[in-house]
Amino acid sequence: MARGEGLCQTLGLDTGKDLKVPDLASGKATSSSLQAMGPYGRTFAYLSLTPREASSILQEAKKAGLKTRWICNTKTFDESLTAIDGIMGVQPVAPFGEDMFAGMAEIKEVHQRWHPFDSHTLFYVEGWATVQVIAEALGRALPESKLSRRG
């Protein structure tokens, strides 16, 4: 039994089986791929896919008339899915341009200087923040190296 299933049992929640949707390799799910959900009548389902794959599943679920509420992990949920009804996700990174933290000003400034005509997603912001953390860690771990952007 998977850890999540054990937790669900402890909480008194019923779980269905994990579904693998083979049609996603082609980038297109089909309604028949989702028929296995039918017997479970799930109120909620968890998606752990790319945004493109999730979009395909969600479009087919809508066509199939599923009333399931979809919960997505942080790699699934991005700006492209926000317009889809019934989807929920947690995104600990602010979308590009949202002034939700002080660091966004620097990201926007650099964007204007280096590539003002590009568009960015929250994954751009996440990448930026990741590199800032790595740079800070290296600077602290190797102070004698006097690391800099140019160096």
C-alpha positions in Angstrom: 0.0 0.0 0.0 1.4 3.4 -0.9 1.8 6.0 1.8 -0.9 8.2 0.3 -3.4 5.3 0.3 -2.6 4.7 4.0 -3.2 8.3 4.8 -6.5 8.3 2.9 -7.6 5.3 4.9 -6.7 6.9 8.1 -8.7 10.0 7.1 -11.7 7.8 6.0 -11.3 8.7 2.3 -11.9 6.2 -0.5 -9.3 5.9 -3.2 -9.4 4.5 -6.7 -6.6 2.9 -8.5 -3.8 4.9 -10.2 -4.5 5.4 -13.9 -1.9 5.4 -16.5 -3.0 7.1 -19.7 -1.0 5.7 -22.6 -2.4 8.2 -25.1 -0.4 11.0 -23.5 2.8 9.9 -25.3 1.2 11.3 -28.4 0.2 14.5 -26.6 -3.5 13.6 -26.9 -5.7 11.9 -24.4 -8.9 10.3 -25.4 -12.2 10.0 -23.6 -11.7 6.2 -23.6 -8.5 6.8 -21.6 -10.6 8.2 -18.8 -13.4 5.6 -18.7 -11.5 3.7 -16.0 -12.4 6.6 -13.7 -16.1 6.0 -14.2 -16.6 3.2 -11.7 -15.0 5.3 -8.9 -17.1 8.4 -9.4 -14.2 10.4 -7.9 -14.8 13.8 -6.5 -11.1 14.6 -6.7 -8.2 13.4 -8.8 -4.6 14.2 -8.5 -2.6 15.0 -11.7 1.1 14.6 -11.8 1.8 15.5 -15.4 3.3 18.3 -17.6 0.9 21.3 -18.2 0.5 20.1 -21.8 -0.5 16.6 -20.8 -2.8 17.9 -18.1 -4.5 20.2 -20.5 -5.2 17.2 -22.8 -6.6 15.1 -19.9 -8.7 18.0 -18.6 -10.2 18.8 -22.1 -11.1 15.1 -22.5 -12.6 14.9 -19.0 -14.8 17.9 -19.8 -15.9 16.2 -23.1 -16.6 13.0 -21.1 -18.8 14.9 -18.6 -16.6 14.1 -15.6 -17.4 16.3 -12.6 -14.1 15.5 -11.0 -12.2 18.3 -9.3 -8.5 18.1 -10.4 -5.6 18.8 -8.0 -2.3 19.4 -9.6 1.3 19.3 -8.4 3.6 22.3 -8.8 5.0 21.1 -12.1 1.6 20.5 -13.6 -0.1 23.8 -12.5 0.9 26.8 -14.5 -0.7 29.8 -16.2 -2.0 27.8 -19.1 -4.4 25.8 -16.9 -5.9 28.7 -14.8 -8.8 29.1 -17.2 -10.0 25.5 -16.8 -12.9 25.1 -14.4 -12.5 22.6 -11.6 -8.8 22.6 -11.4 -6.8 23.4 -8.3 -3.1 23.7 -7.7 -0.6 25.1 -5.4 2.1 27.2 -6.9 4.8 28.5 -4.6 6.3 30.7 -7.3 4.8 33.9 -8.5 4.0 34.2 -12.2 6.3 36.5 -14.1 5.5 40.2 -13.6 3.4 39.7 -10.4 4.8 42.1 -7.8 4.4 39.6 -5.0 7.9 39.8 -3.6 10.8 42.2 -3.8 12.9 40.1 -6.1 10.4 40.5 -9.0 11.6 44.0 -9.6 15.1 42.8 -10.4 13.7 40.0 -12.7 11.6 42.5 -14.6 14.6 44.9 -14.9 16.8 42.2 -16.3 14.1 41.1 -18.6 13.8 44.6 -20.1 17.6 44.9 -20.5 18.3 41.5 -22.0 15.3 40.3 -23.8 12.3 42.7 -23.6 10.3 40.9 -26.4 10.3 37.5 -24.8 7.4 36.2 -22.7 8.0 34.3 -19.5 6.1 31.9 -17.3 6.3 31.2 -13.6 8.9 28.5 -14.5 11.2 31.4 -15.6 10.8 33.0 -12.2 11.4 29.7 -10.5 14.6 29.2 -12.5 15.7 32.7 -11.7 15.1 32.1 -8.0 16.9 28.7 -8.1 20.0 30.3 -9.6 20.0 33.1 -7.0 19.9 30.4 -4.3 22.8 28.5 -5.9 24.8 31.6 -6.4 24.3 32.6 -2.8 25.3 29.2 -1.6 28.4 29.1 -3.7 29.4 32.6 -2.5 29.1 31.6 1.1 30.8 28.2 0.6 33.7 29.6 -1.4 34.2 33.2 -0.2 37.9 33.1 -1.3 36.8 32.6 -4.9 35.0 36.0 -4.9 32.4 34.8 -7.3 30.7 37.3 -9.5 28.3 37.3 -12.5 31.3 37.9 -14.8 33.5 35.4 -13.0 
